[in-house]
Amino acid sequence: MADEAGHPAAPDATGRRAVLQLDNVTKTYFLEGVQVDALCGVSVVVHEGEMVSITGPSGSGKSTLMHIIGLLDRPTEGRVYVEGEDVSDMTPNELSTVRNKRIGFVFQAFNLLSRTSAQANVELPLVYAGVTGGARSTRAREALERVGLGDRLRNTPNQLSGGQQQRVAIARALVNSPSIVLADEPTGNLDSRSGVEVMAILQDLHSEGNTIVLVTHDPKVARHAERIVEISDGRIVSDTRVDDRLIAGREIQELDEAPAIATSREAEGADGNDGDAS
């Protein structure tokens, strides 16, 4: 957390620098003359290489917090730091530059251009960053290969499953090598297996040293992180390490093994019935 003077947070005990810091952030809206306090004195620090879930029920303030973290909205009071730089008073153009270079977004609804290929969708952040054509194409291909879609470069979103579309979105989030990957309900529009596969990709990225901030209302999804920050009524009510962390790779293995186990049990049952008949 920042000190009383509002300075950036110090590295943690292992020497990791703070890549994201909110210091006593409040957000107040006025709706038809009524004051709504969406966030009330929120302070949180995320260090480099962490995987953190922000969770809470509907109306808790987590979406507002996500918008503040993603520099999509400004706090009414308090300070926001990205990689130690105070971004609280930046102009809209300055914030746009920080978002493009330092934050990779993964949205629940994918937010892909429907008539544009997977590769072209992934190239978009590079276009805004001024990366030239050849380098842009290479980096987009590499990002898609990283999420297992190297053979789907030319496919448009309607030619991809929901899970594959979310992989494209993750590749797009990674292509600028951001300081933070911010995933907002990344499994919300997916079936259970596709959701676990997406979590496996995010955990793999985390294991490679990427900083992941996951916003979710689902307690099970939240347990894929190493730390859970719970928000309620605009306030952080807990910030804890995850002792029983879910490992998505194991979950996939269990899903793969389940049909074989069921088939084996059915065969055993049939053998038993045959024995009874004899």
N, C-alpha and C positions, 0 to 999 in steps of 0.2 A: 504494500500500500504506500501511497505517497506520504511524506512527512507533513508536519503542520504547515510548512511553508508551501506545500503543493509541489514539491520536487518529484521527479520520476523515481519509481521504486528501485531499490538496490537489487542486485542479483540474488537468487535464492541460495540455499546452503550448499548446493552443488556447483554454484557459479553461473547458472543459466540466467541470462538477462531477461528482463520483463519486455515482452513484445506487445502486450496490451494491458492498459491500466485505466480503470475508472475510479475517480477520487471524489467521493461524496456527491454523486450525480443525482439530481432530481429532474423530473420532467412533469410539467404541469400543462394541462390543456383546459381550455374554456369552451364548453359546449352549451350553446344557448344561454350564456351567462353563468353557467354552473362550473365551478372549479373541479377538475378531475386530476388527482395526483397519481399519475401512472407509475412513477418511480420516486422513492423517498430516501435520499441519502445512501445510494448504492455505491459501495466501494469493492472492487475486485481486481486482482492481478492475475494475469496468465503469463507464465514464463515460457521461453523458447523450448519447443519440443514436447509440451504438455498436450494431452487430449482431455478436454474438459467438456462436460455436459452441463447445460443450463436447462433446468426443468421446472415445471410448475403447471398448475391447472389453467384452464381458460380464464382470462381476466386477471392473471397474476402479475402481468407486466413484462413477461418474458419476450413478447414480440416487440414491445417498445425498447427493451434492453438490447435486443438483436439489432434494431435499427440504429441505436446509438453506437453499438460496437462496430457495425458496418459503415458508420459515417453517413448513413442515409437520413439521419435526423440529428439535431443539436440538443444538448441538455439545456434545461432552463437555468440550472446552476450546476456547479461542479466542473471538473476538468477531465479531459480524455487524452491519453497519451498512446501513441503507436510507435513502438521501438524507441521509446524515450522522448519522442518529439510531441510537444503539446499541440494538438490539432483543434483545440476547442474554439479558437477564434479565426480559423482559416476561412478564406473566401470559398464560395461554391466551386470555383475552378480549381483551387488548390486542393480541396477535399476530393474532387473527382480524380485528380492525379494520384493522390495517396491511395484511393480505393483501387484504381487500376493497377498500380504497381505493387501494393502491399497486402491486398485482401482479395482472396479468391472466393467467390460466392457459389454455393450449391443450394438451389431452391427446391421446395417440395414439388412445384409444378414444372420443373425442368427449365422453363423459359428459353426454349430453343426456337430458332427461326424455322418455321414449318416447311418452307420450300428450299431450304439451304442444306447442303450436305453436312455430314458430321464434321468433316475436316474444316469446312468454311465456318461452321458455328464455333469451333474451337479457336480459329484464327482471329475472331472478332476482338478479343482484348489486345491482341498484338497489333491489329490495325490501329486501335486507339492509342497504343503506345508508340506508334511510328516505326514499327519493325518492318523491314522491306520484304518483298514477296518471297524470295528464295528462302531466307531464314525463317520467315513466318510459316511457310509450308512445312519445312523440316521440323520445326518445334511442335506444330500441331500434330503431325504424324507421330512424333515420339510420344506426345502426351496421350494420344489415343492408344498406341501400342502399350503404354504403361498400364492402362485400365482394361486391356484385353480386347480392344476393338481395332486392331491393326488391319483386319480384313473387312472393315465396315466404313472405310474412309468416305466413300461416295454415297452412302445411304442417307436418305433424308429421314427426319424423325418418324414419319408415318410408316417407314419401312423397318423400324426398330421396335423392339419390345419396350415396356416401361422401364425395366431394369437397364436395358442398353441405353435408353435415352438419359437415364440418370448417370450412367458411366460417361457419356458424352459431356454432361454438365460438370462432372468431376474433372475430366480432362481439361475443359475450358477454365475451370477454377485454378488448375495447376500450371497452365501454360506460361504464365508470367513469373513463375517461381515466387509466389507471394510469401509474406512473413506469416500470414494466418489464413487457414482455410475455414470459412464460416459456413456451416451446413445447417440450414433451416428446415427441420422436419424432412430430412432427405429420404426417409422410407415411407412417408405418409401416403403416397399414391401408388405403392407397390404391394404385390402379394408377399406372403411371408418369406418365401425362399429368395425372391429378388431383393427383398429388404435385407436379409442376412448377407447376401452377396455384396451389396453396397457397403454394409458395415465392415465386411472383410477387407474391402478395398481401402476404406478409411483407416482401419487399424494397420494395414500394411504401410500406408503412407505415414502414419504416426511412428511406426517402428523404424522408418527411414529417417526420422528426425523432424518431420513436419509438425507444425503446431495446428491442432484441430480444435475448433470450438463448435460444439454440436448443440443445437437448440431443439428440444423435443418435449412433448407432453407425456411421452410413453416411458414409464419407469424401466421397462426391459431394455429399450433402445439406449437409455441413459447409462445403463450398467456396462455398456461396451467401452465407456471412457474410464480413465484412471482416477477421475475426480468428478464429483457432482456438486454443482451449485444450485440450490433450490431457492426459488423466489416465490413469495406469496404476498398479495396486497402491496406490491411495489417495493418490498423489502427482502433482502437476503435473509432467510431463516436458517440455512445451514450451508456449510461448505466443507465437504468431507471426502476423504480418500475412499476408493472402492475396494473393499476386501474380497468380494466375490465377483470379480470382473468377468463378464461374459467374453469368450473368445469366439469370434464369428467363424473362424476356420474349423473349429471343433463342431460348431453347430451345423455347418455344411456337411461335415463328415457323418454326423448323426442322421441328418436328413437322407444322405445317400445310403446309409446302412439300414434305415428303417424298412424299405420295401423288401430287402433280402431277409430280414428277421421275420417280417410278417409272412413271407412266402414259406420260410422254414417251419414256422409254427403251424401254418395251414397244412403243410405236408405231414408233419408229425400227427396232427389231428386226424388226417385221412388214414394214416397207417393204423392209428389206434382204433378207428371205427372199423377198419377191415378186420382187425384182430378180434373185435367183439363179434363180428358177423360169423367168423369161423368158429 
